[in-house]
């Protein structure tokens, strides 16, 4: 690519770290633009309920990039900050979105979640940690208004927050991409049968597609998974992409910073240790029942 501009939505980043970011990006001959994270409720006039304490409201910003970014930006690759670029994206960037508003990778969820979110039989529920947006069409069709309208209808309460809103509002209008463009930890850490034991997913990728994603991940999404002891920046972690993360870390100004310590409550730490000890053929089906059958009923009772 001849020109790449990184737009970083930042919140409480120190001046020291901002300086390091600018210097690092400049060393590759690229451009960095820092944009203060907007107050989503105040700036876009819609209510957002905090579904879970650790889920931040700022995550809705990806659905308002048409307003947040300059009008000259007509296509943008949105990435969560826990994502590694691990391969050539030239073909990916230039792909035809076939008239869809964006491209994304299917998430591993079962049919009860499709029913919960009233999604039709042909749609796919996608992970919102990597989204390739056609911002030109997004703006032309005023999709931000439709997003805000849906959130208002639900009085701000939507489980999985912006991810569910994106999927519900854009049913059948998301181009489904190969999982190598968002290889999240479920795909990298579990076998195909283990993934299906846990998530009961029918609308998902073939074993061959998942195998290719593991062999040649282009965008690695370092998500949490209870069977993995921490993400790669956590001290003592055993993440499957730890080595790749540490290799890229050596290329950054933060290469000598100590890894973070994992601060878990005793009850959660105890539960995780029990799950590590249990054979996966026992733990995954048990947790899969909770995730696929019990959890959706709990969510439904909370008036999604």
HELIX and SHEET records of a PDB file:
HELIX    1   1 UNK A   15  UNK A   27  1                                  13    
HELIX    2   2 UNK A   40  UNK A   44  1                                   5    
HELIX    3   3 UNK A   57  UNK A   64  5                                   8    
HELIX    4   4 UNK A   65  UNK A   68  1                                   4    
HELIX    5   5 UNK A   90  UNK A   93  1                                   4    
HELIX    6   6 UNK A  111  UNK A  116  1                                   6    
HELIX    7   7 UNK A  135  UNK A  140  1                                   6    
HELIX    8   8 UNK A  143  UNK A  153  1                                  11    
HELIX    9   9 UNK A  162  UNK A  169  1                                   8    
HELIX   10  10 UNK A  179  UNK A  181  5                                   3    
HELIX   11  11 UNK A  185  UNK A  189  1                                   5    
HELIX   12  12 UNK A  192  UNK A  199  1                                   8    
HELIX   13  13 UNK A  207  UNK A  215  1                                   9    
HELIX   14  14 UNK A  242  UNK A  249  1                                   8    
HELIX   15  15 UNK A  266  UNK A  277  1                                  12    
HELIX   16  16 UNK A  280  UNK A  289  1                                  10    
HELIX   17  17 UNK A  290  UNK A  294  3                                   5    
HELIX   18  18 UNK A  295  UNK A  301  1                                   7    
SHEET    1   A 2 UNK A   5  UNK A  10  0                                        
SHEET    2   A 2 UNK A  31  UNK A  36  1                                        
SHEET    1   B 4 UNK A  75  UNK A  79  0                                        
SHEET    2   B 4 UNK A 126  UNK A 134 -1                                        
SHEET    3   B 4 UNK A 102  UNK A 106 -1                                        
SHEET    4   B 4 UNK A 174  UNK A 176  1                                        
SHEET    1   C 3 UNK A  83  UNK A  85  0                                        
SHEET    2   C 3 UNK A 219  UNK A 221 -1                                        
SHEET    3   C 3 UNK A 183  UNK A 184  1                                        
END                                                                             
